[in-house]
């Protein structure tokens, strides 16, 4: 194996090199316009993302985190309300809930998909429950039909945390289009990433869209006349212009990610490290991510499960192969959520995922040779 050339977990320089002239032209266009906050570039991106997501409305905001926060605010979530969500996600999912004085109620994940186990959701509903906030993790959607059925029976709102899953499908319905509101992140490492923070809320309800639009801009309408207590959640035009350039390539980049995931699967199977057979997959040292079969997986991440995860990660690093852990500690065990009184062992699947998952390099510009080297390095670890 050639250990001299590193295989990074992500390489945004390669992406930038192919579209540099378009990006610079977009930046210059904004600088010439001197319209830096909201404005025509943001409005154009809102229409493009909304249409792509099978939604009527898109509201550009300052980050995926703020998309979640303003979505909850638009639904009138207040102190004491309970929001059912996943314990296996980035902090922002639960953090947005707590910032409004509401209480996250965690439902354990399905260990094969790493998404919230939809069959457990109804048991978590109480008289205080106001909404369900499923997370579409790593590019694959949660089981939305089951979740929406529970929501309808109990008159609950549904907010889709689709920050990692722009363009993912669930039986031909796009991420963000099924619940009452959908939230996206355009953080630089996302499949569609800007040159800084930004995000978007999408929906098909004109009243909710209007409320989100009001709240993202201090709640004033017109300017200096405040109708509600909002925040500074506005998207800036530079991010929108850059994202509009990249958006043209998103489906091609997603197809490349899917090809890379398929190659990983084939090479791991041929190396004898994993099995695509669901029945005997646990007999092998590498457990591959499960594709549900109900729609398009956009492979924001390619996460395997392994024993001796930390030792493997260190071994890969010594061979110039980079990996990442998403996430090393589930939300219910975070110090900041101590008052929720969750105990170790209360979410066994999320805790297992936190101990065993490892994200391998996957991005559109990754080469077959690099993927082969990743698999070869894992093979040498397990056979040494």
C-alpha positions in Angstrom: 0.0 0.0 0.0 1.1 3.6 -0.7 0.9 5.3 2.6 2.5 8.5 1.4 -0.5 10.2 -0.1 -3.2 10.8 2.5 -6.9 9.9 2.0 -8.7 12.8 3.7 -12.2 12.4 5.2 -13.2 15.3 3.0 -11.4 17.5 0.4 -13.2 20.6 -0.5 -10.2 22.0 -2.4 -10.8 19.5 -5.2 -14.4 20.6 -5.5 -13.5 24.3 -5.5 -10.9 23.8 -8.2 -13.5 22.6 -10.7 -15.9 25.5 -10.2 -13.5 28.2 -9.1 -14.3 30.6 -12.0 -18.1 30.3 -11.4 -17.7 30.8 -7.7 -15.6 33.9 -8.1 -18.1 35.3 -10.7 -20.9 34.7 -8.2 -19.0 36.5 -5.4 -18.3 39.4 -7.7 -21.9 39.6 -8.7 -22.9 40.1 -5.1 -20.2 42.6 -4.4 -21.3 44.6 -7.4 -24.9 44.5 -6.3 -24.1 45.6 -2.7 -27.1 43.5 -1.6 -25.6 41.4 1.1 -28.4 40.2 3.4 -31.4 38.4 1.9 -32.2 39.9 -1.4 -32.4 38.5 -5.0 -29.7 35.8 -4.6 -31.4 34.4 -1.5 -34.8 34.5 -3.1 -33.6 32.7 -6.1 -32.0 29.9 -4.0 -35.1 29.6 -1.9 -37.1 28.9 -5.1 -34.6 26.4 -6.3 -34.3 24.4 -3.1 -38.0 24.5 -2.5 -38.8 23.1 -6.0 -36.0 20.5 -5.6 -37.5 19.4 -2.3 -41.1 19.2 -3.7 -42.1 22.1 -1.5 -43.9 25.4 -2.3 -41.9 27.6 0.0 -38.2 27.9 1.0 -37.0 30.4 3.7 -33.2 30.9 3.7 -31.7 31.2 7.2 -28.3 31.6 8.9 -27.6 27.9 9.6 -29.1 24.5 10.0 -29.2 25.1 13.7 -31.2 28.2 13.3 -33.5 26.4 10.8 -34.4 24.0 13.6 -34.8 26.8 16.1 -37.0 29.1 14.0 -39.1 26.1 12.8 -39.9 25.3 16.5 -40.6 28.9 17.1 -43.0 29.1 14.2 -45.0 26.2 15.6 -45.3 28.1 18.9 -43.3 25.6 21.0 -43.1 26.9 24.6 -41.6 25.9 27.9 -42.8 22.6 29.2 -43.7 21.2 25.8 -42.2 17.8 24.9 -40.6 17.1 21.5 -39.9 13.5 20.5 -36.5 13.2 18.8 -33.5 11.0 18.2 -30.6 10.7 20.8 -28.2 10.0 18.0 -27.6 13.3 16.2 -25.7 16.5 16.2 -26.3 18.7 19.3 -28.4 21.2 17.4 -31.3 18.8 17.1 -31.9 18.7 20.9 -30.3 22.1 21.6 -32.9 24.0 19.6 -35.6 22.3 21.7 -34.0 23.2 25.0 -33.3 26.8 24.0 -37.1 27.3 23.9 -37.6 25.8 27.3 -39.1 22.7 25.9 -38.0 19.1 26.7 -36.5 16.7 24.3 -37.9 13.2 24.7 -35.5 10.7 23.2 -36.5 7.6 21.3 -33.8 5.0 20.7 -32.6 4.4 17.2 -32.7 1.5 14.8 -29.2 0.2 14.9 -29.1 -0.8 11.3 -30.2 2.6 9.9 -29.0 4.8 12.8 -32.3 6.7 12.5 -34.9 7.0 15.2 -36.9 3.7 15.5 -40.3 4.8 14.3 -42.0 1.8 15.9 -41.1 3.2 19.4 -42.4 6.7 18.8 -46.0 6.3 19.9 -45.0 4.9 23.3 -43.2 8.2 24.0 -46.3 10.4 23.4 -47.7 12.1 26.5 -50.2 14.8 27.1 -47.3 17.3 26.9 -46.1 16.2 23.5 -46.3 18.9 20.8 -44.2 17.6 18.0 -42.0 14.9 16.6 -38.6 15.8 15.2 -37.1 12.9 13.3 -33.5 13.1 12.0 -32.7 11.9 8.5 -29.1 10.9 9.4 -26.2 10.6 7.0 -28.3 10.9 3.8 -31.1 8.4 4.5 -34.6 9.2 5.6 -36.4 7.9 8.7 -39.6 5.8 8.4 -41.9 8.8 7.8 -45.1 7.0 7.1 -45.1 5.5 10.6 -44.1 8.8 12.1 -46.8 10.8 10.3 -49.4 8.2 11.3 -48.5 8.7 14.9 -48.6 12.5 14.5 -52.0 12.4 12.9 -53.5 10.2 15.6 -52.2 12.5 18.4 -52.5 15.9 16.5 -48.8 16.5 16.6 -46.5 18.6 14.4 -43.6 17.0 12.5 -40.4 18.8 11.8 -37.9 17.0 9.6 -34.3 17.5 10.5 -33.0 16.9 7.0 -29.7 18.8 7.6 -27.7 15.8 6.3 -30.2 14.6 3.7 -31.0 17.2 1.0 -32.3 15.3 -2.0 -33.0 12.0 -0.1 -36.2 10.2 -1.0 -38.9 8.3 0.9 -41.1 6.5 -1.6 -40.6 9.3 -4.2 -41.2 12.1 -1.6 -38.2 14.3 -0.9 -36.7 15.0 2.5 -38.4 18.0 4.0 -41.7 17.7 2.1 -43.5 15.2 4.3 -43.7 16.9 7.7 -45.1 20.3 8.5 -41.6 21.8 8.2 -38.2 20.6 6.9 -34.8 21.9 7.8 -31.6 21.9 5.8 -28.0 22.9 6.6 -25.5 24.2 4.1 -22.5 23.9 6.4 -19.4 23.6 4.2 -19.0 19.8 4.7 -22.6 19.1 3.7 -23.4 17.6 0.2 -24.4 21.1 -0.8 -22.2 23.3 1.3 -21.4 27.0 1.3 -18.4 29.0 2.3 -19.7 29.4 5.8 -22.9 28.8 7.7 -26.4 28.9 6.2 -29.5 26.8 6.1 -33.1 26.7 4.9 -36.6 25.9 6.1 -39.0 24.4 3.6 -42.8 23.7 3.8 -46.0 23.6 1.9 -48.1 25.7 4.3 -48.3 29.4 3.4 -49.1 30.4 6.9 -46.1 28.6 8.4 -43.8 29.9 5.6 -45.0 33.4 6.4 -44.4 32.9 10.1 -40.8 31.5 9.6 -40.1 34.4 7.3 -41.3 36.9 9.9 -39.3 35.3 12.8 -36.0 35.0 10.9 -35.8 38.8 10.6 -36.4 40.0 14.1 -40.1 39.7 13.8 -40.5 43.1 12.2 -42.8 43.9 9.4 -42.3 46.5 8.1 -38.9 47.3 9.3 -38.7 48.6 12.8 -42.4 47.6 13.5 -42.1 44.3 15.3 -45.1 41.9 15.1 -43.3 39.1 17.0 -40.1 38.4 19.0 -37.9 36.9 16.3 -34.2 36.7 15.8 -31.4 37.4 13.4 -31.6 34.2 11.4 -31.1 35.7 7.9 -29.2 34.1 5.1 -26.5 36.3 3.5 -26.3 36.8 -0.2 -22.7 35.6 -0.6 -23.7 32.2 0.7 -26.7 32.0 -1.5 -24.8 33.0 -4.6 -22.1 30.3 -3.9 -24.7 27.7 -3.2 -26.5 28.5 -6.4 -23.4 27.7 -8.3 -22.9 24.4 -6.5 -26.6 23.4 -6.6 -26.3 22.8 -10.4 -23.8 20.0 -9.7 -25.6 18.4 -6.7 -27.2 15.5 -8.5 -24.0 14.6 -10.2 -22.1 14.8 -6.9 -24.7 12.7 -5.2 -24.5 10.1 -8.0 -20.7 9.9 -7.4 -21.3 9.4 -3.7 -23.7 6.6 -4.4 -21.1 4.9 -6.7 -18.4 5.2 -4.1 -20.7 3.6 -1.5 -21.4 0.8 -3.9 -17.7 0.3 -4.4 -17.0 0.2 -0.7 -19.7 -2.4 -0.3 -18.3 -4.6 -3.1 -14.7 -4.3 -1.9 -15.5 -5.0 1.7 -17.5 -8.1 0.7 -14.8 -9.3 -1.7 -12.2 -8.9 1.1 -14.2 -11.1 3.4 -14.7 -8.3 5.9 -18.5 -7.8 5.5 -21.6 -9.3 4.1 -24.5 -7.7 2.3 -26.7 -10.6 3.5 -28.8 -9.1 6.3 -29.1 -12.5 8.0 -25.4 -13.2 8.6 -23.9 -9.6 8.6 -23.0 -9.8 12.3 -20.6 -12.7 11.6 -18.2 -10.3 9.9 -15.8 -7.7 11.4 -17.4 -4.8 9.4 -21.1 -4.1 9.5 -22.1 -2.0 6.5 -24.7 0.7 6.6 -28.1 -0.6 5.7 -30.1 0.8 2.8 -33.7 0.7 3.6 -34.9 0.3 0.0 -37.6 3.0 0.4 -35.8 5.7 -1.4 -32.6 7.5 -2.4 -29.7 7.5 0.0 -27.5 10.5 -0.7 -24.6 9.3 1.4 -23.6 12.4 3.2 -21.7 9.9 5.4 -20.6 6.3 4.9 -20.6 4.8 8.4 -19.5 1.3 9.2 -19.8 -0.4 12.6 -16.8 -2.3 14.0 -15.4 -3.6 17.3 -12.2 -2.0 18.4 -13.4 1.2 16.7 -10.9 3.6 18.4 -8.0 1.2 17.7 -9.0 1.0 14.1 -9.2 4.8 13.8 -5.7 5.2 15.2 -4.4 2.5 12.8 -6.0 4.2 9.8 -4.4 7.5 10.9 -0.9 6.0 11.0 -1.5 4.9 7.4 -2.7 8.3 6.3 -6.3 7.3 6.0 -8.6 9.7 7.8 -11.9 8.8 9.4 -14.3 10.5 11.8 -16.7 9.5 14.6 -20.3 10.8 14.3 -21.1 10.8 17.3 -18.9 9.7 20.2 -21.5 10.4 22.9 -25.3 10.3 22.3 -27.3 13.3 23.2 -29.1 11.7 26.2 -25.7 11.3 28.0 -24.4 14.8 27.3 -23.6 16.8 30.4 -25.8 19.7 29.2 -28.8 17.4 29.3 -28.2 16.0 32.8 -31.5 17.4 34.1 -33.3 15.1 31.7 -32.1 12.3 34.1 -31.3 9.8 31.3 -29.2 6.9 32.5 -26.4 4.9 30.8 -28.2 2.0 29.2 -31.5 3.8 28.6 -30.8 4.1 24.9 -28.8 0.9 24.2 -28.8 1.2 20.4 -27.7 4.8 20.4 -25.0 4.0 22.9 -23.8 1.0 20.8 -23.7 3.2 17.7 -21.6 5.8 19.6 -19.1 3.1 20.5 -18.9 1.3 17.2 -19.6 3.6 14.2 -16.8 5.0 12.1 -17.3 7.3 9.1 -14.9 6.6 6.1 -14.0 9.1 3.4 -16.8 9.7 1.0 -17.0 12.7 -1.3 -17.6 13.2 -5.0 -14.0 13.6 -6.0 -12.8 10.4 -4.2 -11.0 8.0 -6.6 -11.4 4.3 -6.9 -7.7 3.9 -6.0 -8.3 5.8 -2.7 -11.3 3.7 -1.8 -9.3 0.5 -2.5 -6.6 1.8 -0.2 -9.1 2.5 2.6 -10.4 -1.1 2.3 -6.9 -2.5 2.0 -5.9 -0.7 5.2 -8.9 -2.0 7.1 -8.1 -5.5 5.8 -4.6 -5.3 7.1 -5.9 -4.1 10.5 -8.3 -7.0 10.9 -5.8 -9.7 9.6 -2.8 -8.5 11.5 
